[in-house]
Amino acid sequence: MRFRYSKGADGKTVKIATVWTADEHNINISDVDSDATYICSRLHIEGFESYIVGGAVRDLILGKKPKDFDIASAATPQQIKKIFRNSRIIGRRFRLVHVFFGPKIIEVATFRSTKDGGTGNTFGTIAEDVRRRDFSLNALFYDPERQLVIDFVGGLKDINQKKIRPVIDPKIIFKDDPVRMIRAVKYSVSCNFSLPFFLRTKIKSEAGLLSTVSPSRLTEEINKIIYSACTALIVEQLVQLGLYSYLQPEASALIKRSELFKEHYFSTLKKLNDDKNSSREDERRYILSIAALFRDYVEDCVDWTQPPVELYKATFIAARKFVLPMNPQRLYLEKAIRLIISEHGVVLRKVRRCKSATLVINQTEEGATAARRRRRKDFTQQQQQTIIQFPEIQQEELQQ
C-alpha cells in the first residue's frame, strides 16, 4: 500500500489518495484491453497523466472481463486528437475523443473540474475529477503500465464489502443527474451489492425526476438493461422503487393492474436472460431483447386473425406505442415485430423497388422460392403469392 500526497490550503502536506499495488487489488493484467494500455502508454510518453477509469476498473477488481474501456487523462481533446490520428472529437457540451481500433472504440475524456459544480465542463485535475464520479465503486483510476489503482474515496474497500456509496453529496446526486438512480439499481443487481436503506428511500422520493430526462438517454439505459445478464432482476427492483414507470410506463401500469401480465412479463424477461447465455450473435440477441419488452402485450391486444398486412400494421403501431418513451432503431423494431409474427406462422419479407416498399407474404415454400426468382410483375395468383402495397404507411412505418 502506498499513498499520494498533496499540499493543503494551509501549505501542509496531506494524504489525498491510497495507491493499491497489483498484489492488493488482484487485477489480472491479461483481462486489460491491450489497446487501452497502448493509449495510456502513449499519453504518458507525451507527458499526460492517464488512467483506465469507471466500470472497467470495477469489473477488473471483481474478476470480470469488461466489455468497454474508458480512459481519463490530463490531455485536452485537441491534444489527444493530435496524438492519435485514428481518433475524432465528439460532443458539443462535453467534448470527448473516440479512438478507433477497427470496429472497437475507446473513449478518452479529459479530467473535469468541480468549480462549476458536478455538471460543469471545465477541465481540471484528477483529484477534482474523482469528485464528479457517481459512486465510489466507479471512482477508481487504474494505471495499466505500473499496475496501480489510485483510490481517492475508499472505492476498493466498498467493492470488497459489496457496498454502493455515493461520492457526490446525496442531497444533490440525483438532482444533478436523475439517471444515476437507474444506475444505482443496475449496479446493485449486476454486482450483487447492497443498496443502503437511505439510498433506496432517496430514490423512491425522487423518482419523479426521471420525467425530465430525454427519451434518447432513457433509451440508452433501457438498452443496457435488456442487454445485461440479469434483466429480470433489474426490472423487478426498478418496479419496486417506482422507477420503471418512467422507463416503460405502459408495462409498469399493466404490472400493477394484472398479476397475470406481471407473471408473463417477468417470465419472458427471465427466458431472455437464459438465452443470453447461449452463443447467439449480438444482433440476434438485441432483437430478442427488444421483442421481450412488448411480446406479452401484443400477444393479448392484437387480433391474430387479421390479414397479414393489417396484422403487421396493427402489431407495429401497438408495439411502438407500448415501448415509449424508448425509441429503438426502426430496423431492429421491425425485425423484432417480424420475429413475433413469424411465430404465428406468417412470414413477411420486404422487397425493395427503388423508393417503394412492398410486402410479400409467402404462403408456401414454393411461393417463397418463386418470389425470390421473379420480379413483381411476374407474380400471379396461381403462384399462391399475395403482393400488397400500402403507400399510406411506407414512409412512416417501413423505412429503416
C-alpha positions as CSV (number, residue, x, y, z in Angstrom):
1,M,0.0,0.0,0.0
2,R,1.2,3.5,-0.9
3,F,-0.2,6.9,-0.6
4,R,-0.4,10.0,-2.7
5,Y,0.1,13.4,-1.0
6,S,-0.6,17.0,-1.9
7,K,-0.4,20.4,-0.2
8,G,-3.5,21.6,1.5
9,A,-4.8,25.2,1.7
10,D,-2.6,25.9,4.7
11,G,0.5,24.7,2.9
12,K,0.8,21.5,4.9
13,T,1.2,18.1,3.2
14,V,-1.9,15.9,3.4
15,K,-2.7,12.4,2.2
16,I,-5.3,12.6,-0.6
17,A,-5.3,9.0,-2.0
18,T,-4.4,5.4,-1.4
19,V,-2.4,3.6,-4.1
20,W,-3.0,-0.1,-4.3
21,T,-0.4,-2.4,-5.9
22,A,-1.0,-5.5,-8.1
23,D,-0.8,-7.8,-5.1
24,E,-3.5,-5.8,-3.3
25,H,-6.1,-5.1,-6.0
26,N,-5.7,-8.5,-7.7
27,I,-6.4,-7.3,-11.2
28,N,-5.5,-9.8,-13.9
29,I,-3.4,-7.8,-16.4
30,S,-4.4,-10.3,-19.1
31,D,-8.0,-9.1,-18.8
32,V,-7.0,-5.5,-19.6
33,D,-7.5,-4.4,-23.2
34,S,-4.1,-4.0,-25.0
35,D,-5.4,-1.0,-26.9
36,A,-6.4,0.8,-23.8
37,T,-3.0,0.1,-22.3
38,Y,-1.4,1.5,-25.5
39,I,-3.4,4.7,-25.3
40,C,-2.4,5.2,-21.6
41,S,1.2,4.5,-22.5
42,R,1.3,7.0,-25.5
43,L,-0.3,9.7,-23.3
44,H,2.2,9.1,-20.6
45,I,5.1,9.4,-23.0
46,E,3.7,12.7,-24.2
47,G,3.6,13.9,-20.6
48,F,-0.1,13.4,-19.7
49,E,-1.3,11.6,-16.7
50,S,-3.8,9.0,-17.9
51,Y,-5.8,6.1,-16.4
52,I,-8.4,3.5,-17.2
53,V,-11.5,4.6,-15.2
54,G,-15.1,3.8,-14.3
55,G,-16.9,0.5,-14.7
56,A,-13.9,-1.2,-16.3
57,V,-11.8,-0.9,-13.2
58,R,-14.7,-2.1,-11.0
59,D,-15.2,-5.2,-13.2
60,L,-11.5,-6.0,-13.3
61,I,-11.4,-5.9,-9.5
62,L,-14.4,-8.2,-9.3
63,G,-12.7,-10.7,-11.7
64,K,-14.8,-9.9,-14.7
65,K,-13.6,-9.1,-18.2
66,P,-15.0,-5.6,-19.1
67,K,-16.8,-5.1,-22.4
68,D,-15.8,-1.5,-22.7
69,F,-12.8,0.5,-21.5
70,D,-12.9,4.3,-20.8
71,I,-9.8,6.4,-20.2
72,A,-9.5,9.7,-18.3
73,S,-6.5,12.0,-19.0
74,A,-4.9,15.3,-18.2
75,A,-4.7,15.9,-22.0
76,T,-7.3,18.1,-23.7
77,P,-9.4,16.7,-26.6
78,Q,-7.3,18.7,-29.1
79,Q,-4.1,17.3,-27.6
80,I,-5.5,13.7,-27.7
81,K,-6.6,14.1,-31.3
82,K,-3.2,15.3,-32.3
83,I,-1.5,12.2,-30.7
84,F,-3.9,9.7,-32.2
85,R,-4.6,10.1,-35.9
86,N,-7.2,7.2,-35.6
87,S,-9.5,9.4,-33.5
88,R,-12.1,12.1,-33.7
89,I,-13.6,14.6,-31.2
90,I,-17.3,14.1,-30.4
91,G,-19.8,16.0,-28.3
92,R,-20.8,19.6,-28.0
93,R,-21.1,20.3,-24.3
94,F,-18.9,17.5,-23.1
95,R,-16.0,17.2,-25.6
96,L,-14.7,13.6,-25.7
97,V,-12.4,11.7,-28.0
98,H,-13.1,8.4,-29.7
99,V,-10.0,6.4,-30.6
100,F,-10.7,3.8,-33.2
101,F,-9.2,0.3,-33.5
102,G,-11.1,-1.3,-36.3
103,P,-14.7,-1.7,-35.1
104,K,-13.6,-1.1,-31.5
105,I,-13.9,2.4,-29.9
106,I,-12.2,3.5,-26.8
107,E,-13.4,6.7,-25.2
108,V,-10.9,9.2,-23.8
109,A,-12.1,12.1,-21.6
110,T,-10.2,15.0,-20.0
111,F,-10.2,15.4,-16.2
112,R,-13.1,17.7,-15.2
113,S,-13.1,20.4,-12.6
114,T,-15.7,20.8,-9.8
115,K,-15.6,24.6,-9.7
116,D,-18.7,24.8,-11.9
117,G,-20.5,22.1,-9.9
118,G,-21.0,18.5,-10.8
119,T,-22.3,19.2,-14.3
120,G,-19.8,21.8,-15.4
121,N,-17.5,21.3,-18.4
122,T,-14.3,23.0,-17.2
123,F,-11.1,20.9,-17.4
124,G,-9.5,20.1,-14.0
125,T,-7.2,17.7,-12.2
126,I,-7.6,14.0,-11.2
127,A,-8.4,15.0,-7.6
128,E,-11.3,17.1,-8.9
129,D,-12.4,14.6,-11.5
130,V,-12.9,11.9,-8.9
131,R,-15.4,14.1,-7.0
132,R,-17.7,14.1,-10.1
133,R,-18.0,10.3,-10.2
134,D,-21.4,9.0,-9.1
135,F,-20.5,6.1,-6.7
136,S,-17.3,5.0,-5.1
137,L,-17.2,1.7,-6.9
138,N,-16.8,3.7,-10.2
139,A,-14.3,6.2,-8.8
140,L,-11.1,4.2,-9.1
141,F,-8.2,5.0,-11.5
142,Y,-6.1,2.2,-12.9
143,D,-2.6,2.6,-14.4
144,P,-2.1,-0.5,-16.6
145,E,1.6,0.1,-17.1
146,R,2.6,0.2,-13.4
147,Q,-0.5,-1.9,-12.4
148,L,-1.5,0.6,-9.7
149,V,-5.0,1.6,-8.6
150,I,-5.4,5.2,-7.4
151,D,-8.2,5.4,-4.8
152,F,-9.3,8.8,-3.6
153,V,-12.6,7.8,-2.0
154,G,-12.2,4.3,-0.5
155,G,-13.7,2.6,-3.5
156,L,-11.7,-0.6,-3.2
157,K,-12.9,-1.1,0.3
158,D,-16.5,-0.5,-0.7
159,I,-16.1,-3.1,-3.6
160,N,-14.7,-5.7,-1.2
161,Q,-17.6,-5.0,1.2
162,K,-20.1,-5.1,-1.7
163,K,-21.4,-1.6,-0.8
164,I,-22.8,1.2,-3.0
165,R,-21.9,4.6,-1.6
166,P,-22.3,7.9,-3.3
167,V,-19.3,10.1,-3.9
168,I,-21.4,13.2,-4.7
169,D,-23.5,14.7,-1.9
170,P,-26.7,12.6,-1.5
171,K,-28.7,15.8,-1.4
172,I,-27.9,16.7,-5.0
173,I,-26.6,13.5,-6.6
174,F,-29.9,12.6,-8.3
175,K,-31.0,16.2,-8.9
176,D,-27.8,16.8,-10.9
177,D,-28.5,13.6,-13.0
178,P,-31.6,11.6,-12.3
179,V,-30.3,8.7,-14.5
180,R,-27.9,7.9,-11.5
181,M,-31.0,6.3,-9.8
182,I,-31.3,3.7,-12.6
183,R,-27.6,3.1,-12.5
184,A,-27.5,2.6,-8.7
185,V,-30.2,-0.2,-9.1
186,K,-28.3,-1.7,-12.0
187,Y,-25.0,-1.8,-10.1
188,S,-26.6,-3.3,-7.0
189,V,-28.1,-6.2,-9.1
190,S,-25.4,-6.9,-11.6
191,C,-22.6,-6.7,-8.9
192,N,-24.7,-8.3,-6.2
193,F,-24.1,-5.2,-4.0
194,S,-26.3,-3.9,-1.2
195,L,-28.3,-0.7,-1.8
196,P,-28.3,1.2,1.5
197,F,-31.7,2.0,3.1
198,F,-31.1,5.7,2.9
199,L,-30.3,5.4,-0.8
200,R,-33.4,3.4,-1.5
201,T,-35.5,5.9,0.4
202,K,-33.9,8.7,-1.6
203,I,-34.6,7.0,-4.9
204,K,-38.3,6.4,-4.1
205,S,-38.8,10.0,-3.1
206,E,-37.0,11.5,-6.1
207,A,-38.1,9.0,-8.8
208,G,-40.2,11.7,-10.4
209,L,-37.0,13.5,-11.5
210,L,-36.8,10.9,-14.3
211,S,-39.6,12.7,-16.1
212,T,-37.2,15.4,-17.1
213,V,-34.7,13.0,-18.8
214,S,-34.7,12.9,-22.6
215,P,-36.1,9.8,-24.4
216,S,-32.6,9.3,-26.0
217,R,-31.0,8.9,-22.6
218,L,-33.8,6.7,-21.3
219,T,-33.4,4.5,-24.4
220,E,-29.7,4.2,-23.8
221,E,-30.4,3.0,-20.2
222,I,-33.1,0.6,-21.3
223,N,-30.8,-0.9,-23.9
224,K,-28.2,-1.5,-21.3
225,I,-30.7,-3.2,-19.0
226,I,-32.3,-5.5,-21.6
227,Y,-28.8,-6.5,-22.9
228,S,-27.5,-7.3,-19.4
229,A,-27.3,-10.8,-17.9
230,C,-29.8,-10.0,-15.2
231,T,-32.6,-8.1,-16.9
232,A,-35.5,-9.6,-14.9
233,L,-33.9,-8.8,-11.5
234,I,-33.0,-5.3,-12.5
235,V,-36.6,-4.6,-13.8
236,E,-38.0,-6.1,-10.6
237,Q,-36.0,-3.7,-8.5
238,L,-36.9,-0.8,-10.7
239,V,-40.6,-1.6,-10.3
240,Q,-40.3,-1.8,-6.5
241,L,-38.5,1.6,-6.3
242,G,-41.0,3.3,-8.7
243,L,-38.5,3.9,-11.5
244,Y,-39.9,1.6,-14.1
245,S,-43.0,3.7,-14.6
246,Y,-40.7,6.3,-16.2
247,L,-38.8,3.9,-18.4
248,Q,-41.7,1.7,-19.5
249,P,-45.0,3.4,-18.3
250,E,-47.4,1.1,-20.2
251,A,-45.7,-2.1,-19.0
252,S,-45.5,-0.7,-15.4
253,A,-49.2,0.1,-15.3
254,L,-50.1,-3.3,-16.5
255,I,-47.8,-4.9,-14.0
256,K,-49.6,-3.1,-11.2
257,R,-53.1,-3.9,-12.6
258,S,-52.7,-7.5,-13.7
259,E,-51.0,-10.3,-11.8
260,L,-51.3,-12.5,-14.9
261,F,-49.5,-10.0,-17.1
262,K,-46.9,-9.4,-14.4
263,E,-46.2,-13.2,-14.3
264,H,-45.9,-13.5,-18.1
265,Y,-43.8,-10.3,-18.4
266,F,-41.2,-11.4,-15.9
267,S,-41.2,-14.9,-17.2
268,T,-40.3,-13.6,-20.7
269,L,-37.5,-11.5,-19.2
270,K,-36.1,-14.5,-17.4
271,K,-36.2,-16.6,-20.6
272,L,-34.3,-13.7,-22.2
273,N,-31.6,-14.0,-19.6
274,D,-31.3,-17.7,-20.2
275,D,-31.0,-17.0,-24.0
276,K,-28.1,-14.6,-23.3
277,N,-26.0,-17.4,-22.0
278,S,-26.2,-19.0,-25.4
279,S,-23.9,-18.3,-28.4
280,R,-26.3,-16.2,-30.4
281,E,-24.8,-13.4,-32.4
282,D,-25.1,-9.8,-30.9
283,E,-27.8,-8.6,-33.4
284,R,-30.0,-11.6,-32.9
285,R,-29.7,-11.2,-29.1
286,Y,-30.6,-7.5,-29.3
287,I,-33.7,-8.2,-31.5
288,L,-34.8,-10.8,-28.9
289,S,-34.3,-8.3,-26.2
290,I,-36.5,-5.6,-27.8
291,A,-39.2,-8.2,-28.6
292,A,-39.2,-9.2,-24.9
293,L,-40.4,-5.7,-24.0
294,F,-43.7,-5.9,-25.9
295,R,-44.2,-9.6,-26.7
296,D,-46.7,-10.3,-24.0
297,Y,-48.7,-7.1,-24.7
298,V,-49.1,-7.6,-28.4
299,E,-49.9,-11.3,-27.9
300,D,-53.0,-10.2,-26.0
301,C,-54.1,-7.0,-27.7
302,V,-53.5,-7.8,-31.4
303,D,-56.2,-9.7,-33.4
304,W,-54.1,-12.5,-34.9
305,T,-56.9,-13.5,-37.4
306,Q,-56.4,-10.3,-39.5
307,P,-55.0,-10.5,-43.0
308,P,-51.1,-10.3,-42.9
309,V,-50.7,-6.7,-43.9
310,E,-53.3,-5.4,-41.4
311,L,-51.7,-7.7,-38.8
312,Y,-48.2,-6.3,-39.4
313,K,-49.5,-2.7,-39.3
314,A,-51.5,-3.3,-36.1
315,T,-48.6,-5.0,-34.4
316,F,-46.2,-2.3,-35.4
317,I,-48.4,0.5,-34.0
318,A,-49.2,-1.3,-30.8
319,A,-45.5,-2.2,-30.1
320,R,-44.2,1.3,-31.0
321,K,-46.7,2.9,-28.6
322,F,-46.2,0.4,-25.9
323,V,-42.4,0.8,-25.5
324,L,-42.5,4.7,-25.4
325,P,-40.5,6.7,-24.4
326,M,-38.0,4.2,-25.6
327,N,-37.1,4.9,-29.2
328,P,-35.3,1.8,-30.6
329,Q,-33.9,1.9,-34.1
330,R,-36.6,1.2,-36.6
331,L,-34.6,-1.5,-38.2
332,Y,-34.4,-3.6,-35.0
333,L,-38.0,-2.8,-34.0
334,E,-39.3,-4.1,-37.4
335,K,-37.2,-7.2,-37.1
336,A,-38.5,-7.8,-33.6
337,I,-42.1,-7.5,-34.8
338,R,-41.4,-9.8,-37.7
339,L,-40.0,-12.3,-35.3
340,I,-43.1,-12.4,-33.2
341,I,-45.4,-12.5,-36.2
342,S,-43.4,-15.4,-37.7
343,E,-44.0,-17.4,-34.5
344,H,-47.7,-17.3,-35.5
345,G,-46.9,-18.9,-38.9
346,V,-46.9,-15.8,-41.0
347,V,-43.6,-14.9,-42.8
348,L,-43.2,-11.4,-44.1
349,R,-40.5,-10.4,-46.5
350,K,-39.8,-6.9,-47.6
351,V,-38.9,-6.3,-51.3
352,R,-37.3,-3.0,-52.3
353,R,-38.2,-1.5,-55.6
354,C,-36.4,1.9,-55.8
355,K,-38.2,4.0,-53.2
356,S,-41.4,2.0,-52.9
357,A,-41.9,-0.6,-50.2
358,T,-43.7,-3.8,-50.8
359,L,-44.5,-6.7,-48.5
360,V,-44.5,-10.1,-49.9
361,I,-46.4,-12.6,-47.9
362,N,-45.0,-16.0,-48.5
363,Q,-47.8,-18.5,-48.0
364,T,-45.9,-21.7,-49.2
365,E,-42.3,-22.7,-49.7
366,E,-43.0,-23.0,-53.4
367,G,-44.3,-19.4,-53.5
368,A,-41.3,-18.2,-51.4
369,T,-38.9,-19.7,-54.0
370,A,-40.8,-18.1,-56.9
371,A,-40.8,-14.8,-55.1
372,R,-37.0,-14.7,-54.9
373,R,-36.7,-15.6,-58.6
374,R,-39.3,-13.4,-60.2
375,R,-40.0,-9.7,-60.4
376,R,-43.2,-8.4,-59.0
377,K,-44.8,-8.1,-62.5
378,D,-44.4,-11.9,-63.0
379,F,-46.3,-12.9,-59.9
380,T,-49.7,-14.4,-60.4
381,Q,-52.4,-15.8,-58.3
382,Q,-51.5,-19.4,-59.4
383,Q,-48.2,-19.0,-57.6
384,Q,-50.1,-18.6,-54.3
385,Q,-48.4,-15.3,-53.6
386,T,-50.1,-12.2,-52.4
387,I,-48.4,-8.9,-53.1
388,I,-49.8,-5.9,-51.3
389,Q,-48.6,-2.3,-51.4
390,F,-49.7,0.2,-48.7
391,P,-48.2,3.6,-49.6
392,E,-50.0,5.2,-46.6
393,I,-47.5,3.6,-44.2
394,Q,-44.5,3.1,-46.4
395,Q,-42.6,6.2,-45.3
396,E,-43.7,6.2,-41.7
397,E,-43.6,2.5,-40.8
398,L,-41.4,0.7,-43.3
399,Q,-38.4,2.9,-43.7
400,Q,-35.3,1.8,-41.8
